[in-house]
Amino acid sequence: MHQRNRALIAVLLLGAIAGCQRSRTPESVVTGLTAAIFPSFASLDQCTSVQLAVTVRDLSGDPVPTDSMRWSSSDSTLVSVSAGGLVRALHPSPGVTIRVLVYHDALQASAQTVLSVTSNSQQPYSCPTQ
């Protein structure tokens, strides 16, 4: 009986470690889905915008529709992102993380991308409102 408890604890610990490793990758697998953000880019000029999209696939690699998604920015004062994935570069920054959490049925997945904002000499402090 003692060995069975040890084996169960070992399995649970391995599962927890594997789960932690998955959550650190830009394209992550959570509960049977993978998600990836497109376009994948490293830099955006200040005061410009880009529309992001997310692709979601099951573990077989087949695309699946999303029921809903939630976009977020690690610093919305530097880079904002709308509920629909429209990113706007507001101020120069060496790196801001944009994340998306997607849902399909009872499953969820997340993805992230990091971008930098380069200075626009014509708009050194703030962008005009849109």
ZIKAVEN-V429902 format. One record per residue. SS is DSSP state (H for helix, E for strand, - for the rest). PHI is phi in radians with two decimals (* if undefined). Layout:
BEGIN
SS&PHI / SS&PHI
END
This chain:
BEGIN
-&* / H&-1.10 / H&-1.16 / H&-1.11 / H&-1.11 / H&-1.10 / H&-1.11 / H&-1.12 / H&-1.10 / H&-1.08 / H&-1.11 / H&-1.12 / H&-1.13 / H&-1.09 / H&-1.11 / H&-1.15 / H&-1.14 / H&-1.08 / H&-1.12 / H&-1.16 / H&-1.15 / H&-1.15 / -&-1.27 / -&-1.59 / -&-1.55 / -&-1.03 / E&-1.85 / -&-2.08 / E&-1.96 / E&-2.37 / -&0.88 / -&1.59 / E&-2.20 / E&-2.06 / E&-2.35 / E&-2.47 / E&-1.64 / E&-2.31 / -&-1.26 / -&-1.66 / -&-2.42 / -&-1.95 / E&-2.53 / E&-2.45 / E&-1.24 / -&-0.99 / -&1.22 / -&-1.99 / E&-2.26 / E&-2.56 / E&-1.57 / -&-1.66 / E&-2.31 / E&-2.23 / E&-1.86 / E&-2.17 / E&-2.31 / E&-1.46 / -&-1.18 / -&-1.47 / -&1.60 / -&-1.44 / E&-1.16 / -&-2.25 / -&-1.28 / -&-1.83 / -&-1.34 / E&-2.82 / E&-2.57 / E&-2.27 / E&-1.65 / E&-2.65 / E&-2.07 / -&-1.23 / -&-2.65 / -&-1.26 / -&-1.38 / -&-1.75 / E&-2.43 / E&-1.72 / E&-2.46 / -&-1.44 / -&-1.07 / -&-1.65 / -&1.62 / E&-1.45 / E&-1.73 / E&-2.22 / E&-1.48 / -&-1.66 / -&-2.46 / -&-0.98 / E&-2.78 / E&-1.32 / E&-3.14 / E&-2.24 / E&-1.64 / E&-1.86 / E&-2.11 / E&-2.38 / E&-2.05 / E&-2.04 / E&-2.23 / E&-2.51 / -&0.92 / -&-1.68 / E&-1.73 / E&-2.50 / E&-2.60 / E&-2.36 / E&-2.60 / E&-2.59 / E&-2.47 / E&-1.98 / E&-2.31 / E&-1.92 / E&-1.99 / E&-1.59 / -&-1.22 / -&-1.95 / H&-1.06 / H&-1.39 / H&-2.28 / -&-1.21 / -&-1.99 / -&-2.62 / -&-1.65 / -&-1.14 / -&-1.27 / -&-1.89
END
